Amino acid sequence: MTDVLLTIHCAAGDTEGLIEAIRTTSRAPLHVRAEAVHGRDFGDAKTSEQVTATLKRSAIELVERATAMDAILQAVGAAKRRSPLRWYQTPVMARGRIE
């Protein structure tokens, strides 16, 4: 089976709700990090973020089977949130654990 790295970029305030939604469909470990996004794409920005040109976001990442992606994205899309989110999938060529 093909594994995929799913990365979801969302507003910081929406993170917990999205984590709960993902957990309903996947048992994969979720990695979450806070991010500051600097740029000029204000389509997702609040007024205060537009003034500073800095968006406070979270990145949620998980590795899961490619066949599970539709269910995960459907759960994320149905989750209660205040802001739009962006996502992308990256094929995992190899992975492992070193002890």
N, C-alpha and C positions, 0 to 999 in steps of 0.2 A: 504494500500500500504506500501511496505517496503521502509524505508529511508536508505540511505547509505552516509557515510562520505567519500568523495573522497579527497585524498591528492596527490598533484602533487609536486614533487621536481624537480626544474629546475635551470639552470644557471641564476644568478641574472640579466644578460642582456636580457634574454628572457622573463622575467616576464610580462612586459606590453603587449607584443604581445599575450601571452597566455591568459591574462585576457580579452583582446578584443575578442579573439576566443571563450572563455567560455561564455561571455555575449551574443553571437549570438544564443546560444542554451538554456541558463538557466537564470532565474531571481533570483536565490538564491543569498544571500549575499556571497561575497568572502572574506575570511580572508587570509591575506598575511603577512608573517613574513620573515625577513632576517635570514639566518642561516650560520654558519661556520661549515663545515663538516671536521672532522679530521679522517684520515684513510689511508688505503693503496690500496683502490680500485681506480686506476687511469684511468679506462676506459673512464671516462667522463671529465678528468682533462686537463686543458691547461698546457703548459710547466711550467709557473710560479707557478701554483698550485701544480704541481708534486714536485717542489723544496721545497716548504714550507710544503707539505703534508696537506694543508688546502684548501678546495674548498669553494668558495663563492657561495651560493645557496639561492634560495627562496623556501618557502613552500606555496602553494596555497591550501586552504581548502574550501570545500563547502558541505552542506548537501542537497541532492536532492533525488528524487524518483529513485529507482533502475532501472526503465524502461527508465530513461533519460540518464543513464551512457554511453550507446553506442554512442549516438549522441554527447555528450560532449567530449568523448575520440576521436571520429572521427574529430571533430572540432580542438581539440588540436593537433592531429597528422598532420592535414593539415596546421596548422599555421606556419608562417615563423619564424624560430628560427635557432640559430647557433650551439646549442649543443643538445645532447640527453637528454631525461628526464626520470624520473622514477615516477611511480604512484602506488597507492594501494587503495583498497576499504575496508571499515570497516562497518559492519552492525551497525545501530543505534538502540539500545535496547529501549531507551526512550529519550525524550527530552522535553523541556518546557521553560517557561519564568517566572521568579519570579519578581514581582514588589514590 
